[in-house]
Amino acid sequence: EFKLLMGKSNGLTLIMISLFSLILYSNFLGLFPYIFTSSSHLCFNLTLALPLWLSLMIYGWTNKTMSMLAHLVPQGTPPALMSFMVCIETISNCIRPGTLAIRLTANMIAGHLLMTLLGNTGTSLSTSMISILIIVQIALLVLESAVAIIQSYVFAVLSTLYSSEI
């Protein structure tokens, strides 16, 4: 998938696979009891997203200025809308690291919070309800494992997609 987005022989492949592996490891680490995953912290995710985005922007604007300028106005845009489109594309480009970080943070917090809330109700339930709670917890753990993989993949693929625009 990364090779398809990046084309032939790009050095960013190793960086993106390493990024995917780091986030995946961090997400799976958070599935253990009493461990709050680092990928649930916005500052961790921003620490991954901001330098990557900033380095891509610096590289693009210094080495491929015309390509970067061409991306500000989509093809076929009427001349009356060109200045407006430049503003929209600039804002869209500037919020990319924030959306990457917030998406990963929100998805990791949501599942872990649900599992924690359900787990804390176990002391107040009857014996028959606890068996149902255990089944629900196992199902949520499987779901959270899938979310951990998917979110790692989404972060890496979107980063790759952003780099392919340069």
For each residue, the residues with C-beta under 8 A, 3 or more apart:
1: 4 5 157
2: 5 6 13 16 17 156 157 160
3: 6 7 13
4: 1
5: 1 2 157 160 161 164
6: 2 3 10 12 13 160 163 164
7: 3 10 164
8:
9:
10: 6 7 13
11: 14 15
12: 6 15 16 160 163
13: 2 3 6 10 16 17
14: 11 17 18
15: 11 12 18 19 52
16: 2 12 13 19 20 156 159 160 163
17: 2 13 14 20 21 156
18: 14 15 21 22
19: 15 16 22 23 48 52 155 156 159
20: 16 17 23 24 152 153 155 156
21: 17 18 24 25 152
22: 18 19 25 26 48
23: 19 20 26 27 39 48 104 151 152 155 156
24: 20 21 27 28 148 149 152
25: 21 22 28 29
26: 22 23 29 30 37 38 39 44
27: 23 24 30 31 37 39 108 147 148 149 151 152
28: 24 25 31 145 148
29: 25 26 32 35 37 38
30: 26 27 35 36 37 38 39 40 108 112 148
31: 27 28 37 141 144 145 148
32: 29 35
33:
34:
35: 29 30 32
36: 30 40 112
37: 26 27 29 30 31 40 108 112
38: 26 29 30 41 44
39: 23 26 27 30 44 45 104 105 108 151
40: 30 36 37 105 108 109 112
41: 38 44 45 105
42: 45 46 101 102 105
43: 46 47
44: 26 38 39 41 47 48
45: 39 41 42 48 49 100 101 102 104 105
46: 42 43 49 50 97 98 101
47: 43 44 50 51
48: 19 22 23 44 45 51 52 101 155
49: 45 46 52 53 96 97 98 100 101 155 159
50: 46 47 53 54 97 101
51: 47 48 54 55
52: 15 19 48 49 55 56 97 159
53: 49 50 56 57 96 97 100 159 162
54: 50 51 57 58 97
55: 51 52 58 59
56: 52 53 59 60 162 163 166
57: 53 54 60 61 93
58: 54 55 61 62
59: 55 56 62 63 64 166
60: 56 57 63 64 65 67 68 166
61: 57 58 64 65 68
62: 58 59 65
63: 59 60
64: 59 60 61 67 68 166
65: 60 61 62 68 69
66: 69 70
67: 60 64 70 71 166
68: 60 61 64 65 71 72 166
69: 65 66 72
70: 66 67 73
71: 67 68 89 165
72: 68 69 85 86 89 90
73: 70 77 82 85 86 89
74: 77 85 89
75:
76:
77: 73 74 81 82 85
78: 81 82
79: 82
80:
81: 77 78 84 85
82: 73 77 78 79 85 86
83: 86 87
84: 81 87 88
85: 72 73 74 77 81 82 88 89
86: 72 73 82 83 89 90
87: 83 84 90 91
88: 84 85 91 92
89: 71 72 73 74 85 86 92 93
90: 72 86 87 93 94
91: 87 88 94 95
92: 88 89 95 96
93: 57 89 90 96
94: 90 91
95: 91 92 98 99
96: 49 53 92 93 99 100 158 162
97: 46 49 50 52 53 54 100 101
98: 46 49 95 101 102
99: 95 96 102 103
100: 45 49 53 96 97 103 104 155 158 159
101: 42 45 46 48 49 50 97 98 104 105
102: 42 45 98 99 105 106
103: 99 100 106 107 151 154 155
104: 23 39 45 100 101 107 108 151 154 155
105: 39 40 41 42 45 101 102 108 109
106: 102 103 109 110
107: 103 104 110 111 147 151
108: 27 30 37 39 40 104 105 111 112 147 148 151
109: 40 105 106 112 113
110: 106 107 113 114
111: 107 108 114 115 140 143 144 147
112: 30 36 37 40 108 109 115 116 144
113: 109 110 116 117
114: 110 111 117 118 140
115: 111 112 118 119 137 140 141 144
116: 112 113 119 120
117: 113 114 120 121
118: 114 115 121 122 133 136 137 140
119: 115 116 122 137
120: 116 117 123
121: 117 118 124 125 133
122: 118 119 125 130 133
123: 120
124: 121
125: 121 122 129 130 133
126: 129 130
127: 130 131
128: 131 132
129: 125 126 132 133
130: 122 125 126 127 133 134
131: 127 128 134 135
132: 128 129 135 136
133: 118 121 122 125 129 130 136 137
134: 130 131 137 138
135: 131 132 138 139
136: 118 132 133 139 140
137: 115 118 119 133 134 140 141
138: 134 135 141 142
139: 135 136 142 143
140: 111 114 115 118 136 137 143 144
141: 31 115 137 138 144 145
142: 138 139 145 146
143: 111 139 140 146 147
144: 31 111 112 115 140 141 147 148
145: 28 31 141 142 148 149
146: 142 143 149 150
147: 27 107 108 111 143 144 150 151
148: 24 27 28 30 31 108 144 145 151 152
149: 24 27 145 146 152 153
150: 146 147 153 154
151: 23 27 39 103 104 107 108 147 148 154 155
152: 20 21 23 24 27 148 149 155 156
153: 20 149 150 156 157
154: 103 104 150 151 157 158
155: 19 20 23 48 49 100 103 104 151 152 158 159
156: 2 16 17 19 20 23 152 153 159 160
157: 1 2 5 153 154 160 161
158: 96 100 154 155 161 162
159: 16 19 49 52 53 100 155 156 162 163
160: 2 5 6 12 16 156 157 163 164
161: 5 157 158 164 165
162: 53 56 96 158 159 165
163: 6 12 16 56 159 160 166
164: 5 6 7 160 161
165: 71 161 162
166: 56 59 60 64 67 68 163
